[in-house]
Amino acid sequence: MQDREYLRIKVMGLKVHYDVLPENNCAPILTGGFEKRAPVFGADRVREKLGEQDAFQHCVVECLERIESKLDLLIGLKEREEAGKSYRFYGEVVDLGGGGISLKTLTPPDVGSALDLCIFARYGDPRPIYAVGTVCWVEDHKDEKGEPYTVAGVEFAQINEDDRKAIVRLVFQTERKLRRSRTKAGE
């Protein structure tokens, strides 16, 4: 994957559940604890036979590959559920971008630790986004009542590209709404 800069924007209504991963185990989380396998239906063989003949058939093959990737993820999540895996910590998303999130939590993770993340909205798209991220920074704060909380910056280390694209779309939709409301307010 290329290093890219992503726009980050403050968002409301997103929750995050997370676990701190053991130091020796952070890679295969998104596929349920097993390495990504080769496609069962032989997409590469199908492409070789098709050549450049039929764009529709190529599109179908690409769709099948995406579906298989999602199935791998769902199987992994089902395995996690059957093993009794649930998230121990939770928080609110402060800001979000294609490269990571900042989260507000009462349980501060250590800088450098790997987190297994589940991000979901209280409204709108009901599909959760799963990722593995590394804590880059942690800041302690107090709310207006003087109660302490922590904000942690997490860079995504592993995320499904479709989920990253969904985050980027959400960021741009939110930014457009903010600009429209500022324009109407005459700012």
Solvent accessible surface area in square Angstrom, and as a share of the most:
residue,aa,sasa,rsa
1,M,174,0.78
2,Q,136,0.61
3,D,146,0.76
4,R,129,0.47
5,E,174,0.78
6,Y,47,0.18
7,L,86,0.43
8,R,95,0.35
9,I,14,0.07
10,K,146,0.62
11,V,14,0.08
12,M,169,0.76
13,G,8,0.08
14,L,17,0.09
15,K,52,0.22
16,V,0,0.00
17,H,63,0.28
18,Y,1,0.00
19,D,4,0.02
20,V,52,0.30
21,L,16,0.08
22,P,77,0.49
23,E,182,0.82
24,N,140,0.72
25,N,60,0.31
26,C,55,0.33
27,A,63,0.49
28,P,35,0.22
29,I,28,0.14
30,L,22,0.11
31,T,28,0.16
32,G,23,0.22
33,G,55,0.53
34,F,65,0.27
35,E,132,0.59
36,K,132,0.56
37,R,101,0.37
38,A,80,0.62
39,P,57,0.36
40,V,116,0.67
41,F,71,0.30
42,G,13,0.13
43,A,1,0.01
44,D,95,0.49
45,R,155,0.56
46,V,51,0.29
47,R,75,0.27
48,E,139,0.62
49,K,164,0.69
50,L,25,0.12
51,G,33,0.32
52,E,167,0.75
53,Q,153,0.68
54,D,49,0.25
55,A,85,0.66
56,F,148,0.62
57,Q,77,0.34
58,H,37,0.16
59,C,69,0.41
60,V,60,0.34
61,V,9,0.05
62,E,82,0.37
63,C,46,0.28
64,L,75,0.37
65,E,50,0.22
66,R,115,0.42
67,I,95,0.48
68,E,23,0.10
69,S,35,0.23
70,K,57,0.24
71,L,88,0.44
72,D,4,0.02
73,L,20,0.10
74,L,102,0.51
75,I,83,0.42
76,G,4,0.04
77,L,34,0.17
78,K,105,0.44
79,E,72,0.32
80,R,36,0.13
81,E,112,0.50
82,E,127,0.57
83,A,88,0.68
84,G,60,0.58
85,K,71,0.30
86,S,80,0.51
87,Y,45,0.17
88,R,158,0.58
89,F,46,0.19
90,Y,145,0.55
91,G,5,0.05
92,E,75,0.34
93,V,7,0.04
94,V,42,0.24
95,D,26,0.14
96,L,2,0.01
97,G,0,0.00
98,G,1,0.01
99,G,21,0.21
100,G,0,0.00
101,I,0,0.00
102,S,3,0.02
103,L,0,0.00
104,K,73,0.31
105,T,4,0.02
106,L,132,0.66
107,T,58,0.34
108,P,73,0.46
109,P,8,0.05
110,D,109,0.57
111,V,95,0.55
112,G,53,0.51
113,S,22,0.14
114,A,19,0.15
115,L,0,0.00
116,D,0,0.00
117,L,0,0.00
118,C,12,0.07
119,I,4,0.02
120,F,63,0.26
121,A,28,0.22
122,R,149,0.54
123,Y,145,0.55
124,G,66,0.64
125,D,72,0.37
126,P,114,0.72
127,R,134,0.49
128,P,50,0.31
129,I,27,0.14
130,Y,33,0.13
131,A,0,0.00
132,V,3,0.02
133,G,0,0.00
134,T,51,0.30
135,V,2,0.01
136,C,65,0.39
137,W,100,0.35
138,V,47,0.27
139,E,87,0.39
140,D,118,0.61
141,H,69,0.31
142,K,145,0.61
143,D,46,0.24
144,E,164,0.73
145,K,168,0.71
146,G,38,0.37
147,E,100,0.45
148,P,89,0.56
149,Y,43,0.16
150,T,6,0.03
151,V,15,0.09
152,A,0,0.00
153,G,2,0.02
154,V,3,0.02
155,E,98,0.44
156,F,12,0.05
157,A,73,0.56
158,Q,62,0.27
159,I,18,0.09
160,N,34,0.17
161,E,77,0.34
162,D,51,0.26
163,D,7,0.04
164,R,8,0.03
165,K,112,0.47
166,A,19,0.15
167,I,2,0.01
168,V,39,0.22
169,R,132,0.48
170,L,64,0.32
171,V,2,0.01
172,F,96,0.40
173,Q,82,0.36
174,T,30,0.17
175,E,31,0.14
176,R,120,0.44
177,K,133,0.56
178,L,68,0.34
179,R,149,0.54
180,R,134,0.49
181,S,60,0.39
182,R,114,0.42
183,T,105,0.61
184,K,173,0.74
185,A,75,0.58
186,G,67,0.64
187,E,159,0.71
